[in-house]
Amino acid sequence: MEAGIESFKAGRYEDAAASFRKATQLEPDNEFAHLYLGTAYAYQVVPGLLTPKNIQLANSALAEFDIVLKIHPNELSAIKQEATIYRNTQRYDEAKRWEQRVITIDPNDAEAFYLIGTIEWDQAYKNTVEILSAEGLKDDRMGNVKLTYGSCEKMHEENAALVDDGIANLKHALELNPNYSDAMQYLQLMYQQYADFACGDAAALNADLKLADEWNTKAMAARRQAALLPQ
């Protein structure tokens, strides 16, 4: 365990995993060995990389955290790391389920609400890119008014629930942490997504883009304020 911790602190995660793996073999019931081994695996997972090796590392980490959670079902460190691994390997529904588990244990965890919001934006944006690509377009972040009416309706159908729920989660994160600038920035992105649903309604388009600009301004102001605070 000590050798593993030393390697981990030095950023040698493969060496750390080897030491923690040996510790789990010597003491199979040592929950901390499993937690640290899972963490060492998790630190090697590259976000967004879906190669067999990366997925194998992710699944190895999940297996170790599952062992911990069988002993302590409410171990937040293991739960949050499972959520992160699912998010980093684009298993979004699982990631949201684990973040909801965090909220069940700690309803005041602003980060969990924020992360659900970011996942829902990722899901919606993936749909947006696919619909735009089918018409040879790229996202202009200004409502994508060149999109045909039928494709605009399709975008609304696929994304409206995700965007609505994402906005609700991000706003809840801000209720818990009013200075959460990252949540404000994602609200900007969410309202840009909302503008895609205007489908020819100029008033709705302008209103959503105005809200996006307002949240961007709030995010920048919050970051400036944070920079003035003593560390």
C-alpha positions as a printed NumPy array, in Angstrom:
array([[  0.   ,   0.   ,   0.   ],
       [  2.79 ,   2.415,   0.902],
       [  4.646,   1.684,  -2.33 ],
       [  1.448,   2.222,  -4.282],
       [  0.728,   5.546,  -2.586],
       [  4.276,   6.723,  -3.247],
       [  4.014,   5.789,  -6.932],
       [  0.597,   7.412,  -7.231],
       [  1.806,  10.698,  -5.742],
       [  4.683,  10.66 ,  -8.241],
       [  2.248,  10.194, -11.125],
       [  3.396,   6.641, -11.876],
       [ -0.103,   5.221, -12.092],
       [  0.809,   1.895, -13.711],
       [  3.324,   1.21 , -10.945],
       [  0.77 ,   2.301,  -8.357],
       [ -1.8  ,  -0.078,  -9.818],
       [  0.693,  -2.959,  -9.699],
       [  1.385,  -2.322,  -5.998],
       [ -2.277,  -1.942,  -5.075],
       [ -3.135,  -5.056,  -7.085],
       [ -0.579,  -6.997,  -5.039],
       [ -2.126,  -5.578,  -1.873],
       [ -5.576,  -6.834,  -2.905],
       [ -4.096, -10.272,  -3.52 ],
       [ -2.504, -10.332,  -0.066],
       [ -5.588,  -8.888,   1.661],
       [ -8.68 ,  -9.47 ,  -0.507],
       [-10.954,  -7.87 ,   2.128],
       [ -8.943,  -4.638,   2.323],
       [-11.45 ,  -2.144,   0.931],
       [ -8.891,   0.65 ,   0.809],
       [ -6.631,  -1.441,  -1.413],
       [ -9.534,  -1.929,  -3.83 ],
       [-10.458,   1.766,  -3.675],
       [ -6.877,   2.854,  -4.356],
       [ -6.462,   0.261,  -7.122],
       [ -9.644,   1.497,  -8.779],
       [ -8.38 ,   5.066,  -8.501],
       [ -5.02 ,   4.142, -10.037],
       [ -6.833,   2.542, -12.976],
       [ -9.207,   5.507, -13.266],
       [ -6.334,   7.988, -13.534],
       [ -5.095,   6.122, -16.623],
       [ -8.437,   6.369, -18.441],
       [ -8.25 ,   8.915, -21.258],
       [-11.54 ,  10.875, -21.56 ],
       [-13.33 ,  10.284, -24.85 ],
       [-10.933,   7.567, -26.044],
       [-12.917,   4.432, -26.889],
       [-10.067,   2.055, -27.727],
       [-10.214,  -1.502, -26.329],
       [ -7.306,  -0.757, -23.975],
       [ -8.939,   2.372, -22.582],
       [-12.29 ,   0.634, -22.108],
       [-10.525,  -2.269, -20.392],
       [ -8.849,   0.145, -17.968],
       [-12.205,   1.787, -17.308],
       [-13.904,  -1.532, -16.646],
       [-11.072,  -2.648, -14.368],
       [-11.556,   0.516, -12.307],
       [-15.318,  -0.014, -12.171],
       [-14.831,  -3.583, -10.956],
       [-12.677,  -2.384,  -8.034],
       [-15.163,   0.344,  -7.063],
       [-17.977,  -2.22 ,  -7.195],
       [-16.122,  -4.285,  -4.609],
       [-15.901,  -1.244,  -2.332],
       [-19.582,  -0.427,  -2.798],
       [-20.633,  -3.952,  -1.837],
       [-19.032,  -3.235,   1.547],
       [-20.08 ,   0.434,   1.829],
       [-22.934,   1.225,  -0.601],
       [-22.757,   4.957,   0.173],
       [-19.012,   5.435,  -0.332],
       [-19.126,   8.724,  -2.226],
       [-15.552,   8.57 ,  -3.489],
       [-16.245,   5.292,  -5.288],
       [-19.643,   6.461,  -6.557],
       [-18.275,   9.716,  -7.963],
       [-15.393,   7.94 ,  -9.649],
       [-17.774,   5.43 , -11.249],
       [-19.813,   8.352, -12.593],
       [-16.664,   9.984, -13.976],
       [-15.518,   6.808, -15.709],
       [-18.897,   6.288, -17.359],
       [-18.886,   9.934, -18.47 ],
       [-15.327,   9.721, -19.808],
       [-16.188,   6.611, -21.826],
       [-19.397,   8.218, -23.176],
       [-21.767,   5.858, -21.372],
       [-23.929,   8.844, -20.558],
       [-27.061,   7.206, -19.183],
       [-24.976,   5.223, -16.696],
       [-23.046,   8.365, -15.777],
       [-26.278,  10.226, -15.019],
       [-27.56 ,   7.3  , -12.967],
       [-24.455,   7.396, -10.778],
       [-24.612,  11.177, -10.389],
       [-28.231,  10.764,  -9.28 ],
       [-26.969,   8.318,  -6.672],
       [-24.615,  11.032,  -5.416],
       [-27.577,  13.406,  -5.117],
       [-29.612,  10.805,  -3.226],
       [-26.834,  10.614,  -0.621],
       [-26.001,  14.332,  -0.659],
       [-28.808,  16.529,  -2.066],
       [-26.594,  19.606,  -1.635],
       [-23.838,  18.406,  -3.965],
       [-23.87 ,  21.193,  -6.564],
       [-21.257,  19.449,  -8.703],
       [-23.483,  16.404,  -9.252],
       [-26.311,  18.587, -10.594],
       [-23.799,  20.463, -12.752],
       [-22.332,  17.259, -14.167],
       [-25.753,  15.896, -15.097],
       [-26.369,  19.164, -16.917],
       [-23.087,  18.879, -18.819],
       [-23.84 ,  15.278, -19.776],
       [-27.231,  16.286, -21.134],
       [-25.627,  19.063, -23.144],
       [-23.142,  16.529, -24.572],
       [-25.999,  14.22 , -25.543],
       [-27.982,  17.037, -27.152],
       [-24.957,  18.409, -28.985],
       [-24.146,  14.991, -30.421],
       [-27.676,  14.868, -31.845],
       [-27.266,  18.416, -33.181],
       [-24.041,  17.605, -35.012],
       [-25.585,  14.509, -36.624],
       [-28.67 ,  16.405, -37.826],
       [-26.608,  19.304, -39.179],
       [-24.11 ,  16.981, -40.873],
       [-26.939,  15.294, -42.767],
       [-27.52 ,  18.656, -44.491],
       [-23.841,  19.505, -44.891],
       [-23.925,  22.127, -42.138],
       [-21.861,  22.933, -39.064],
       [-23.16 ,  24.405, -35.815],
       [-23.061,  28.217, -35.976],
       [-24.203,  28.648, -32.33 ],
       [-26.702,  31.229, -33.632],
       [-29.789,  29.081, -34.071],
       [-28.71 ,  27.301, -37.271],
       [-31.384,  29.077, -39.337],
       [-30.145,  27.413, -42.555],
       [-31.485,  24.079, -41.326],
       [-34.634,  22.866, -43.108],
       [-37.879,  23.049, -41.161],
       [-38.177,  19.252, -41.024],
       [-34.692,  18.835, -39.583],
       [-35.358,  21.655, -37.118],
       [-38.465,  19.807, -35.925],
       [-36.41 ,  16.623, -35.611],
       [-33.83 ,  18.474, -33.516],
       [-36.573,  19.748, -31.219],
       [-37.983,  16.244, -30.864],
       [-34.614,  14.675, -30.008],
       [-33.174,  17.447, -27.852],
       [-35.95 ,  19.354, -26.089],
       [-36.228,  17.023, -23.086],
       [-32.427,  16.893, -22.683],
       [-32.094,  20.683, -22.869],
       [-35.002,  21.316, -20.478],
       [-33.654,  18.869, -17.918],
       [-30.103,  20.148, -18.383],
       [-31.184,  23.725, -17.735],
       [-33.086,  22.626, -14.619],
       [-30.033,  20.773, -13.252],
       [-27.639,  23.634, -13.996],
       [-29.954,  26.159, -12.343],
       [-30.221,  23.897,  -9.299],
       [-26.425,  23.765,  -9.134],
       [-26.469,  27.572,  -9.088],
       [-29.049,  27.616,  -6.311],
       [-26.623,  25.568,  -4.232],
       [-23.562,  27.526,  -5.392],
       [-24.507,  30.99 ,  -6.743],
       [-20.937,  31.656,  -7.932],
       [-20.647,  28.48 , -10.012],
       [-19.236,  30.061, -13.169],
       [-18.913,  26.755, -15.043],
       [-22.64 ,  26.129, -14.563],
       [-23.329,  29.614, -15.937],
       [-21.186,  28.873, -18.981],
       [-23.093,  25.675, -19.69 ],
       [-26.372,  27.565, -19.366],
       [-25.082,  29.771, -22.177],
       [-24.525,  26.637, -24.278],
       [-27.932,  25.259, -23.332],
       [-29.752,  28.403, -24.47 ],
       [-27.784,  28.309, -27.71 ],
       [-29.21 ,  24.807, -28.112],
       [-32.668,  26.161, -27.315],
       [-32.274,  28.682, -30.143],
       [-32.07 ,  25.726, -32.549],
       [-35.72 ,  24.962, -31.783],
       [-37.027,  28.322, -33.072],
       [-37.723,  26.836, -36.528],
       [-38.434,  30.202, -38.153],
       [-39.778,  32.017, -35.073],
       [-37.519,  35.081, -35.037],
       [-38.785,  36.309, -31.655],
       [-38.033,  32.959, -29.982],
       [-34.622,  32.797, -31.646],
       [-33.632,  36.275, -30.464],
       [-34.93 ,  35.643, -26.934],
       [-32.893,  32.455, -26.561],
       [-29.723,  34.009, -27.972],
       [-30.191,  36.956, -25.622],
       [-30.383,  34.566, -22.655],
       [-27.249,  32.803, -23.9  ],
       [-25.387,  36.125, -24.001],
       [-26.625,  37.036, -20.526],
       [-25.358,  33.784, -19.036],
       [-22.014,  34.219, -20.79 ],
       [-21.722,  37.693, -19.258],
       [-22.609,  36.328, -15.815],
       [-20.009,  33.571, -16.167],
       [-17.26 ,  36.043, -17.066],
       [-18.234,  38.322, -14.167],
       [-18.174,  35.384, -11.728],
       [-14.716,  34.368, -12.954],
       [-13.409,  37.919, -12.57 ],
       [-14.818,  38.066,  -9.056],
       [-13.255,  34.715,  -8.155],
       [ -9.879,  35.93 ,  -9.43 ],
       [-10.032,  38.849,  -6.968],
       [-10.631,  36.614,  -3.952],
       [ -7.646,  35.574,  -1.807],
       [ -6.492,  32.04 ,  -2.503]])
